[in-house]
Structure formats: structure tokens, C-alpha cells
Amino acid sequence: MYIYETHLHTCEGSACGRVHGEDYIDYMIDKGYSGIIVTDHFFNGNCAVSRVLPWKEKVEQYASGYYRALEGSRDRDFTVMFGVEYNFQGDEFLLYGITPEWLMENERIMDMTRHELYKTMKEAGALVIQAHPYRERDYLVDIKLTEGVFDGIEIYNAANGDNMNALAYEYAKSLGTLMSAGSDIHFFNDKPMGGMAFDHKISSIEEFVSSVMAGEGTPVQVTDRKAIPVTGIPEQTVPLSGPSYEVHWMER
């Protein structure tokens, strides 16, 4: 079994990140992972990059955490991949399959609606996962859901409470959509983590996208180097209550 972290933040790209890209490599290998996808907060989220820089310079700085992790994995049997966490109004989406080079040429990504973003991502051959859809935090005022703008749902987010994850699982199951899991890691910790497990090695983000789209990945909770399928954990799949935040169904 090969386990890949799908939701990871560096201090280079995310204002809330506490770890340099290269410093994740030994840590994640020790946790039993075969690779990571660096998904720093984009410019419309909690990004560490100055918004006043020219576009291409912003993208270079944004991707620096990924590049540092990639350099840190040199000569290691460990795959480092690039991703994006894109924010609208508290509802965030993990974009897999676009590159820093693609971002350099597509500044228009900042002005898209949810449906426009999804259409553009599909044209680019990318995978779109809504991150932690039922997340509740003191800096959020509601939960925003929009059907038809993603390929799948992050049903297990290690930074979320059990009931929030269970509600996400219930939502994904009701839609019959793809399911994903990740740690949403910002700093080193000894808590349970998350990821996607495959029976084959993933060597590139393109292979990750095609494998997930083919239904080959299994969302897992990772504890003490052991991966447990999320669908087999009752507290992560059976909600004990509804959300305490109001749910808004968005049209765009």
C-alpha cells in the first residue's frame, strides 16, 4: 500500500503554515507516506505571498514551498507533487493537475465563479475536490455548498472534528461522488493524519489525477504508520448531529 498526503501547507506559501517545504520529507516518510501534494492557500485565501507583487513573481513565491519540498526529496524514494487550495467565500477547493507554469499564463483564474473555475480545470485536465465542506471555525459564518463544481469531496480532514467529517461523508455519499482524505497539515504533530492509499506507486500529479478519477484510491486515516479506510470508521461516517452553522446552497 502506498499512501499520499493530499492536503499540506508550507510556510512559504501559506500564512498559517509553520514548516518549510523541504522539512516535511523525513517527517512524512517516518509517518509512512510515499509522497505529498503541496496545496498552499492561493492568493484569494490565507496566502503568505504579498498581493502587490507582479503576477509571475507572486506565482514564483507561491510555488516556492513546493519547489523546496521537491528539492528536499531529491535522491529519495518519495514523490512531491503540486496542488492549489482555492478559496471563494470560505468554501475551498483543492485543485490537482495544474502547474506553476499554467498559473503563470492564467492570471484570469482570480476572477472566476465556481462554475467557471470547474470548467477551466476540466479543460486543463485537472481534478477538483471540495475541501472540508462542513468545516466550522470562529472565522467562518456559514457553510457554503455548490453542486456541480467539483469531482469529489474531502470526506476526511484530520484537522476537522469527527462530526464535520461524518457530515462530509454523508454529503458525498448522497451525491455518489468521488471521495478523498487528507491531513490539512500545517505543522508537525502526533495526531491521526489522512491521505489516499493506492495499491501502486504514484509518480506524478497526472497519475494521481487519473488514478483518483478511475476510483482507484482509498481515503484513509493514518495512525502509527497504519492506514485505516475511512469508510470503516463509524465516528467519521455517521453524523451524531447536523451542522451548527447555517448551510447556504450557492448557485455560482
C-alpha positions, -999 to 999 in steps of 0.1 A, spaced: 0 0 0 13 35 -10 -1 64 10 -1 100 -3 -8 132 16 -33 153 -4 -36 184 17 -4 200 30 7 236 37 42 251 38 52 284 55 65 296 21 30 296 5 5 297 34 4 324 61 -8 297 86 20 272 76 48 266 101 71 241 82 95 247 53 88 226 23 120 205 25 115 198 62 84 177 55 102 150 37 118 130 65 88 136 87 63 123 62 85 93 53 86 85 90 48 86 91 46 60 64 38 82 34 51 76 -1 45 112 -12 28 145 -7 9 171 -26 17 207 -16 -16 226 -15 -8 260 -2 -35 287 2 -39 306 -30 -40 344 -33 -77 345 -25 -71 326 7 -47 328 37 -16 331 14 18 341 26 27 360 -6 23 397 -10 -7 406 -31 11 437 -46 38 418 -64 36 413 -102 16 382 -111 45 360 -122 66 369 -92 36 361 -70 33 327 -86 71 320 -82 69 328 -45 36 309 -41 52 277 -56 85 281 -36 73 257 -8 66 231 -34 99 236 -51 118 234 -18 100 202 -9 108 188 -44 145 197 -39 144 181 -5 131 148 -20 160 146 -44 175 111 -44 147 99 -20 120 74 -29 94 99 -23 70 118 -47 64 155 -43 35 170 -63 20 204 -68 -16 215 -60 -36 245 -50 -62 253 -23 -85 279 -39 -109 299 -17 -142 316 -26 -162 327 5 -149 302 30 -157 273 7 -123 260 -6 -113 236 -34 -83 215 -39 -70 217 -75 -48 189 -87 -33 188 -122 -23 224 -129 13 235 -126 30 267 -116 37 272 -153 0 270 -160 -7 296 -133 19 319 -148 -2 321 -180 -36 322 -164 -40 352 -142 -77 352 -151 -81 323 -125 -86 350 -99 -118 364 -114 -137 331 -119 -170 320 -105 -172 285 -90 -187 271 -122 -161 289 -144 -133 276 -123 -145 240 -126 -150 243 -163 -115 257 -167 -100 230 -145 -116 202 -166 -103 218 -198 -68 217 -182 -73 180 -173 -73 188 -135 -92 172 -106 -113 194 -83 -121 183 -47 -141 204 -23 -121 206 9 -137 201 43 -172 212 32 -187 211 67 -158 228 84 -168 251 113 -144 278 126 -147 310 145 -137 330 114 -165 314 93 -201 324 95 -218 296 75 -213 266 53 -214 270 15 -222 241 -8 -224 242 -45 -232 211 -65 -217 206 -100 -184 224 -94 -162 195 -82 -153 159 -90 -153 148 -53 -155 156 -17 -128 155 11 -147 132 34 -119 130 60 -99 160 70 -76 153 100 -79 189 112 -117 187 115 -139 172 142 -155 138 137 -190 151 131 -178 176 105 -161 147 86 -191 125 90 -214 152 75 -190 155 46 -191 117 41 -229 117 42 -229 146 16 -205 128 -7 -225 95 -4 -257 113 -12 -242 127 -44 -224 95 -54 -193 114 -60 -156 107 -55 -142 107 -20 -108 119 -8 -89 123 25 -61 144 37 -44 158 68 -46 196 61 -13 197 79 3 230 88 29 219 113 44 187 128 21 168 152 14 133 165 -24 133 159 -41 110 134 -35 121 98 -52 114 65 -44 106 29 -52 85 -2 -39 49 -4 -32 31 -36 -20 -4 -44 5 11 -69 31 38 -67 21 73 -78 49 90 -97 33 123 -108 3 145 -103 -11 134 -137 -10 98 -124 -26 108 -92 -55 126 -111 -61 97 -134 -60 71 -106 -84 90 -84 -108 97 -114 -107 59 -121 -118 52 -85 -85 35 -75 -77 55 -44 -89 47 -9 -94 76 16 -76 65 48 -69 77 84 -32 72 92 -22 64 128 12 49 139 20 41 102 -12 22 99 -38 32 72 -74 25 80 -101 31 54 -123 60 65 -155 42 54 -148 16 81 -146 42 110 -182 48 124 -174 81 141 -161 95 108 -190 84 87 -221 85 109 -231 121 120 -243 124 155 -259 158 147 -265 182 119 -242 213 114 -244 241 139 -237 266 111 -264 276 86 -259 258 52 -262 280 21 -266 264 -13 -247 286 -38 -258 289 -74 -224 303 -87 
